[in-house]
Amino acid sequence: PMDTQLQVAHTIQQVISRYSLDCSTGAWDRVLALYLPDASWDIPHLGMSFTGHAAIHQALSTFFATMDYVLQHNAPAVIELNGDRATARSGIRECGKSAGKLEGFEYFGIYADELVRTAEGWKFEKRTFQGLGTSYFPLAPGS
């Protein structure tokens, strides 16, 4: 039934949105709980791939240590369901301040996700960040 498909798509969108909010606040335990234990996070344009909670946690911590703050915005995802599996594609924009500098940044890209329904809810099996562009710009003192 359509209502069920819409409910599942809404639940998957909540997983994607929770990821963005929790990354913005550095809530790594909550972020990692959204991934399967052997999931992967790939960033092909940088030649990077991380598999498993420990590797993903280390990579996220390292990236976010270069920032004083960041806010990750995700666009509503285009979600395709196939039983207990789903794919989702969504635009992403991260903006914030580089650590210890009067410099702002914006990262733009698309996440291509593969998700699996588990007893604990929908989880990422694979997240692939396809970078589209990066901008750095000076900030005024006091920013």
N, C-alpha and C positions, 0 to 999 in steps of 0.2 A: 504493500500500500504506500501511496505517496506520502502520507503523514509520517510513516515510519522512516522513509528515506530522508525526509526533511529533518526529522529529529536526529537521525544519525549524522547528517551533514552538519547540523548545528553543533552537535557534540564534538565533531572533528574540528570545526572552526574554533570551538572553545579551547581545544588542546593547542592549536596554533597560536591563539591569542594569549593563552596562559604562558606559553614559551616566551613570547615577546615581552610580556610584563615582568616575568620572573628573571629573564636575562637583564632587563633594565635595572633591576634592584640587586642583582648578584645573588639571587636565591638559588644557588646551585643544586641543593638537594631536591628542590621542587622541579628544577629544570631536568635533572637526570631521571627523575621519576617518570618523566614523559617519554623516555626512551626505553626500548627493550634492552636487556643487559648486554647483548652482543650487537647492538645497533651501530650504524656508522653515520658520521657527519663529514661530508665531503665539500671541499672548496677547490674545484678543479682549476679555476683561473690562477690560483696561487700554488697549485701542485700539492695540495694538502688533503689528507684523509685520516680520520681518527675513528677507531673501532673500539667499542666497549666504554662503559661508564668512566673508568679511570682515565683513559686517553681523552675522552670528550671533556671531562672536568678539567684536566690539565690545560687543554687547548683554550677552553673558554676563560679560565682564570688568567692565562697568559695574555690573551687578547684584551680582556677588560682591564688588566693592570695598566695598560697604556692610556687609560681614559680616566679623567676626573669624574665624569658622568656620561651617561648615554641613555637615550630613549629610543627604543626600537618600535617602529610603527609597521604593522602588517595590514595589507589590503585584504578584503574578504577573498577567501580562496575559491578557486574553481575545483570542485571535489567530484571525483568519480568513484562510485561504490561498486564492489564486486564481492558480495558475501561478507566474509570477515576480513577483507582487505580493502584498502582504498588508496587512491592517489590524490594529491592535492597540489595545486600550484598557486602561489600567492606572491604579490609584489612586497618588497620590504624596503624600508628606509630607516637607517640608523643615523641619528644626529647627536652630537655631544661635544665635549671639550677634551682635547688632548691633555694627558696628565702633565701638570707642572708647566704648561705653556699657555700663552694667550692666543690659542689656536683652536678654532672649531673645525668640525668635520661633518661630512655627510657621506654615507655609503648607500648605494642603490643596487638593488638586485632582485632576483626571483628565487624563491625557494621551491624546489621540486621535492615533494615528500612522498614516501611510501609508508603507510600505516597499517597496523594489524590490530584487530579487536582481541583483547585478552580478558581474563576474568576481572582484572582491575580497571578495565576501560581501554580506550584506543591509545596505542603507543606508536611512536616513531620507530620504524625499522631502518629507515634511511632518510636523511635530510641532505639535500645537495643545494648549496648556495651558488648560484650563477651570478657572479658580479657583473654589473653593467657600468659602473662608474664610481669614482671617488672624488670628492672635493674637499680641499682644506682652505681655510680662510682665517685672517687675523681677527681677533676679538679685542674689544675696547677694554682698557684696564677696569678692574672691578667686576668683570663678567664671570 
